[in-house]
Amino acid sequence: NSMETLRCQVVIHKVTLVSATPGKLICEMRVEDDHANKYGTLHGGMIATLVDNISTLALVSTERGAPGVSVDMNITYMAPAKIGEDIVITAHVLKEGKTLAFTSVDVMKKATGKLVAQGRHTKHLGNQNTTGLKKSNSEHQV
């Protein structure tokens, strides 16, 4: 729904890009009340949102530049990050094939380097020549 989309955009707006090279992004974010669960730590759903969005941006930073669509995403949660703590989110494109791309995302505490979570995100890239394009009716005629 539109409220959920708006909330996602507001939350991601708080992420700062630290560096970007083709296929790799490093971002930072301070954990705030809006990002936290009832225990005062970074919400698992927020981590999933970060993995989804930042891995997609890493994919868009490659020469091909296709965001693709999600096929599979998994996150392993290893340690909490409390409200007020800064986290570093590092996304790598592991492989970009003809139709699939594989990414990895590490979420770490900035102060200690301790791993908070690790995500893997697989995206379908579609046909390279027609990604994002829709043929008109006239193009289908023989």
Secondary structure, DSSP 8 states (H G I E B T S, - for coil): -HHHHHHHHHHHHT-EEEEEETTEEEEEEE--GGGB-TTSBB-HHHHHHHHHHHHHHHHHTSSS----EEEEEEEEE-S--BTT-EEEEEEEEEEE-SSEEEEEEEEEETTT--EEEEEEEEEE---TTTTT----HHHH--
